[in-house]
Amino acid sequence: MHFVRSDHEPPSPEQMLEWQRRISPPENELPAGAGITALLSKTDDTAVGISQVEVYSTGFRFTLAVRLRVLGPEVPPGSLFALVGGHGHPGLPVAAEDRLLFGIEYADGARASTLEDFRMLGPGVLSPLTLTRQGGGSSGDLSANQTFWVSPLPPAGPVTFVLAWPAFGITESRTEVDGEAIRAAADRSTLLWPPQPPVEPTPPPPPVRPATGWFASEDGDGV
């Protein structure tokens, strides 16, 4: 993740905590299922959809599911996850123009996509909508699943998923899902305990100073 350079003061600890809440689900909650599954686009050989929509009080998580009927020459073995999720084994021959494009838009016009990093626009100024790849994901030669986190919860109106994958014959498409179902599921999420304060990292102890040699002396002169 990156910040836009700013001449102002760096974000405060409170602002950084809020930023962290926007880029990942809260660890002190159990989500509620929204019961949403949607096929976003399908060709003779490729299908892309969303499933496993889980909703928290601060946003929702879902899986982008990609399925191929056959392994074409545009997909070198082992490269599908890199085309879908943007990461894979180093050195795989994945062209940038072959990458899947995915985005989301709320009824109030807020939008985010896989073309952008999530950024803090300045001290305390957060992007209106964040779409963040999560660590969870899996892939084979003919299937890939990438988990995404979206925050905040949608306002009244539909939630629109936008997809384009020209390298696989998928032109830009828009799919609306019921935003009310997502908001209702947020009310069913379970708070386990109050948010816990962040744990301050403890620096490791320094290496043991040997009894003799250059490292034995604090000024480096050796003995």
C-alpha positions as CSV (number, residue, x, y, z in Angstrom):
1,M,0.0,0.0,0.0
2,H,1.2,3.5,-0.7
3,F,0.4,7.0,0.4
4,V,0.2,10.1,-1.8
5,R,3.1,12.4,-0.9
6,S,2.0,15.3,1.1
7,D,3.6,18.4,2.6
8,H,1.4,18.2,5.7
9,E,2.1,16.4,8.9
10,P,2.1,12.5,8.7
11,P,-1.1,10.7,9.7
12,S,-1.7,10.4,13.4
13,P,-1.9,7.0,15.1
14,E,-5.7,7.4,15.2
15,Q,-5.8,8.1,11.5
16,M,-3.6,5.1,10.7
17,L,-5.8,2.9,12.8
18,E,-8.8,4.0,10.8
19,W,-6.9,3.4,7.6
20,Q,-6.2,-0.1,8.8
21,R,-9.9,-0.7,9.5
22,R,-10.6,0.3,5.9
23,I,-8.2,-2.1,4.2
24,S,-9.1,-5.3,6.1
25,P,-12.0,-6.9,8.0
26,P,-12.2,-6.3,11.8
27,E,-10.7,-9.2,13.7
28,N,-13.1,-8.9,16.6
29,E,-16.2,-9.8,14.5
30,L,-17.8,-12.8,12.9
31,P,-19.4,-11.9,9.5
32,A,-22.9,-12.7,8.3
33,G,-23.6,-14.2,4.9
34,A,-25.5,-12.0,2.5
35,G,-26.7,-14.9,0.3
36,I,-25.4,-13.3,-2.9
37,T,-23.9,-15.2,-5.8
38,A,-23.7,-13.6,-9.3
39,L,-22.3,-14.6,-12.7
40,L,-20.6,-11.5,-14.0
41,S,-19.7,-12.7,-17.5
42,K,-19.4,-15.9,-19.5
43,T,-18.1,-16.8,-22.9
44,D,-17.8,-20.3,-24.5
45,D,-14.5,-20.9,-22.6
46,T,-14.4,-18.4,-19.7
47,A,-16.7,-17.5,-16.7
48,V,-16.2,-15.0,-13.9
49,G,-18.5,-14.6,-10.9
50,I,-18.7,-13.6,-7.3
51,S,-19.6,-15.8,-4.3
52,Q,-19.1,-16.1,-0.6
53,V,-20.2,-12.6,0.3
54,E,-19.5,-12.1,4.0
55,V,-20.5,-8.8,5.7
56,Y,-19.0,-7.1,8.7
57,S,-20.0,-3.8,10.4
58,T,-17.4,-1.9,8.4
59,G,-17.6,-3.5,4.9
60,F,-17.8,-6.8,3.1
61,R,-15.6,-9.6,1.8
62,F,-16.2,-11.8,-1.3
63,T,-14.5,-14.2,-3.6
64,L,-14.0,-13.4,-7.3
65,A,-14.2,-16.8,-9.0
66,V,-12.7,-17.4,-12.5
67,R,-13.2,-20.6,-14.4
68,L,-11.7,-21.7,-17.8
69,R,-13.0,-24.6,-19.9
70,V,-9.7,-25.2,-21.6
71,L,-6.1,-23.9,-21.1
72,G,-5.5,-21.7,-24.1
73,P,-2.1,-20.4,-25.4
74,E,-2.8,-17.1,-23.7
75,V,-2.5,-18.8,-20.3
76,P,0.9,-20.2,-19.6
77,P,0.7,-23.0,-17.0
78,G,0.7,-21.5,-13.5
79,S,-0.1,-18.0,-14.6
80,L,-3.9,-17.7,-14.1
81,F,-3.6,-16.4,-10.6
82,A,-1.3,-13.7,-11.7
83,L,-3.8,-12.6,-14.4
84,V,-6.6,-12.5,-11.9
85,G,-5.1,-11.4,-8.6
86,G,-2.1,-9.5,-9.8
87,H,0.4,-11.7,-8.1
88,G,1.9,-15.0,-8.7
89,H,5.3,-16.8,-9.0
90,P,8.1,-14.4,-10.0
91,G,9.2,-14.7,-13.6
92,L,5.9,-15.9,-15.0
93,P,5.3,-14.4,-18.5
94,V,2.1,-12.4,-17.8
95,A,1.5,-9.4,-20.0
96,A,-0.1,-6.3,-18.3
97,E,-2.6,-6.0,-21.1
98,D,-3.8,-9.5,-20.5
99,R,-4.8,-8.8,-16.8
100,L,-8.4,-9.0,-15.7
101,L,-9.9,-5.6,-14.9
102,F,-12.4,-5.5,-12.0
103,G,-14.1,-2.7,-10.2
104,I,-17.0,-1.8,-8.0
105,E,-19.3,1.3,-7.9
106,Y,-21.9,2.4,-5.3
107,A,-25.1,4.2,-6.0
108,D,-23.6,7.5,-4.7
109,G,-20.9,7.4,-7.4
110,A,-18.1,6.1,-5.2
111,R,-15.9,3.7,-7.2
112,A,-12.7,1.7,-6.9
113,S,-10.9,-0.8,-9.1
114,T,-8.0,-3.1,-9.4
115,L,-6.2,-0.4,-11.4
116,E,-5.6,1.6,-8.3
117,D,-3.8,1.3,-5.0
118,F,-5.8,2.1,-1.9
119,R,-4.4,5.5,-0.9
120,M,-4.7,7.9,1.9
121,L,-5.1,11.2,0.1
122,G,-3.6,13.3,2.9
123,P,-3.7,13.3,6.7
124,G,-7.0,11.9,7.7
125,V,-8.5,12.0,4.2
126,L,-9.5,8.5,3.1
127,S,-10.7,7.4,-0.3
128,P,-14.5,7.2,-0.5
129,L,-14.4,3.5,-1.4
130,T,-11.7,0.9,-1.1
131,L,-11.3,-2.4,-3.0
132,T,-8.4,-4.4,-1.5
133,R,-7.1,-7.8,-2.5
134,Q,-6.8,-10.0,0.5
135,G,-4.2,-12.7,1.1
136,G,-6.8,-15.5,0.6
137,G,-6.7,-17.0,-2.8
138,S,-6.1,-20.2,-4.7
139,S,-5.5,-21.2,-8.3
140,G,-5.0,-24.1,-10.7
141,D,-4.6,-24.1,-14.4
142,L,-8.4,-23.8,-15.1
143,S,-9.7,-22.0,-11.9
144,A,-8.7,-19.1,-9.7
145,N,-10.3,-17.6,-6.6
146,Q,-9.3,-14.2,-5.3
147,T,-10.6,-12.7,-2.1
148,F,-11.4,-9.0,-2.0
149,W,-12.4,-6.6,0.8
150,V,-14.7,-3.6,0.2
151,S,-15.2,-0.7,2.7
152,P,-17.3,1.1,3.8
153,L,-20.7,-0.5,3.5
154,P,-22.8,0.6,0.6
155,P,-25.3,3.4,0.8
156,A,-28.9,2.9,-0.3
157,G,-29.2,1.6,-3.8
158,P,-27.6,-1.2,-5.8
159,V,-23.9,-2.3,-5.8
160,T,-22.5,-2.5,-9.3
161,F,-19.6,-4.9,-10.2
162,V,-17.7,-3.9,-13.4
163,L,-15.7,-6.5,-15.3
164,A,-13.5,-6.4,-18.4
165,W,-11.1,-9.0,-19.7
166,P,-10.4,-8.4,-23.4
167,A,-7.7,-11.0,-23.6
168,F,-10.3,-13.6,-22.8
169,G,-13.1,-12.2,-25.0
170,I,-14.9,-10.5,-22.1
171,T,-16.0,-7.0,-23.0
172,E,-16.9,-4.5,-20.3
173,S,-20.0,-5.6,-18.3
174,R,-21.9,-4.2,-15.3
175,T,-23.7,-6.4,-12.9
176,E,-25.9,-5.0,-10.1
177,V,-26.6,-6.8,-6.8
178,D,-28.9,-5.9,-4.0
179,G,-27.2,-3.4,-1.7
180,E,-29.9,-3.8,0.9
181,A,-29.0,-7.5,1.3
182,I,-25.5,-6.4,2.1
183,R,-26.5,-3.7,4.6
184,A,-29.0,-6.1,6.3
185,A,-26.3,-8.7,6.7
186,A,-24.1,-6.2,8.5
187,D,-26.7,-6.0,11.2
188,R,-26.4,-9.8,11.7
189,S,-22.6,-9.7,12.1
190,T,-21.4,-10.6,15.6
191,L,-19.2,-8.5,17.8
192,L,-17.0,-10.8,19.8
193,W,-15.3,-8.3,22.0
194,P,-14.4,-4.6,21.9
195,P,-11.6,-3.6,19.5
196,Q,-8.2,-4.4,20.9
197,P,-5.4,-1.8,21.0
198,P,-2.7,-2.4,18.4
199,V,0.2,-4.4,19.7
200,E,3.4,-2.4,19.7
201,P,6.1,-4.5,18.0
202,T,8.9,-5.6,20.4
203,P,12.4,-5.2,18.8
204,P,14.4,-8.4,19.0
205,P,17.4,-8.5,21.3
206,P,20.7,-7.6,19.8
207,P,23.1,-10.4,18.9
208,V,25.4,-11.7,21.7
209,R,28.7,-9.8,21.7
210,P,31.6,-12.3,21.4
211,A,34.3,-12.3,24.1
212,T,37.1,-11.6,21.6
213,G,37.7,-10.0,18.2
214,W,36.5,-6.8,16.5
215,F,32.9,-7.3,17.7
216,A,33.9,-7.6,21.3
217,S,34.6,-3.9,21.6
218,E,31.8,-1.4,21.6
219,D,33.9,1.1,19.7
220,G,34.9,-1.5,17.1
221,D,38.6,-1.3,17.8
222,G,38.8,-5.0,18.9
223,V,40.9,-6.4,21.6
